[in-house]
Amino acid sequence: MPVWHVSVSAWSRRTEQRQDVPQVCERDAVRLLRGVGSAREWWWWNPEALIGHLRVGVTEAEFAELPQMQAIDDAGETGPERLRAA
């Protein structure tokens, strides 16, 4: 299934390193994908890389509007499917 996908990490200005703040990253990911996609989403936090991934299903109407070959199936880790957070 084609999905909208955003990867989010938080960096410390002081140490210039990624921070272990999955809740902050999830909140930002939800904000970034607001207004697109279906009613289902998948959130996954990668604790080794300190990067969160939010995927939201592309609707049929959105898929029809995308240029040919623009939407592809997404490969990668996903969290459990759930209703959209926002």
C-alpha positions in Angstrom: 0.0 0.0 0.0 1.4 3.4 -0.8 1.9 5.6 2.2 2.8 9.2 3.1 6.0 8.8 5.2 7.9 11.2 7.4 11.1 10.5 9.4 11.7 12.7 12.4 14.6 13.2 14.8 15.4 15.8 17.4 18.9 17.2 17.9 20.5 18.9 20.8 22.0 22.3 19.9 24.5 22.0 22.7 25.8 18.5 22.0 24.8 18.3 18.3 23.6 14.7 18.9 20.2 13.1 18.4 18.0 13.0 21.5 15.9 10.1 22.8 12.6 11.9 22.8 10.1 9.7 20.9 7.0 11.7 22.1 8.4 15.0 20.8 9.2 13.4 17.4 5.8 11.7 17.2 4.0 15.0 17.9 6.0 16.7 15.1 5.5 13.8 12.7 1.7 13.9 13.2 1.8 17.7 12.6 3.8 17.3 9.4 1.3 14.8 7.9 -1.8 16.6 9.1 -4.3 17.0 6.2 -3.2 14.1 4.0 -3.9 10.4 4.0 -6.4 7.9 5.3 -7.7 7.3 8.8 -5.0 4.7 9.6 -1.3 5.3 10.6 1.8 3.4 11.7 4.3 5.0 14.1 7.6 3.3 14.8 10.5 4.7 17.0 13.9 3.3 16.1 15.7 3.3 19.5 19.1 2.6 18.0 19.1 5.4 15.5 16.8 7.7 17.6 14.6 8.4 14.6 10.8 8.1 14.4 8.8 7.1 11.3 5.2 7.9 10.8 3.4 6.3 7.8 -0.2 7.2 6.8 -2.0 5.4 4.0 -2.6 7.3 0.8 -6.3 7.7 -0.1 -7.6 6.6 -3.5 -8.3 10.2 -4.3 -4.8 11.3 -3.4 -3.3 8.4 -5.4 -5.3 9.4 -8.5 -3.8 12.9 -8.3 -0.2 11.9 -7.9 2.0 11.8 -11.0 2.5 8.3 -12.4 5.2 6.4 -10.5 5.3 9.0 -7.8 3.6 6.8 -5.2 5.4 3.5 -4.4 5.0 0.9 -1.8 7.0 1.7 1.3 9.5 -0.8 2.6 10.7 -0.6 6.2 9.9 -1.1 9.8 6.4 -0.2 10.9 4.7 0.0 14.2 1.2 -1.4 14.9 -1.6 0.0 12.8 -3.8 2.4 14.6 -6.4 5.2 14.1 -4.9 8.5 13.2 -3.7 10.5 16.2 -5.0 13.7 14.8 
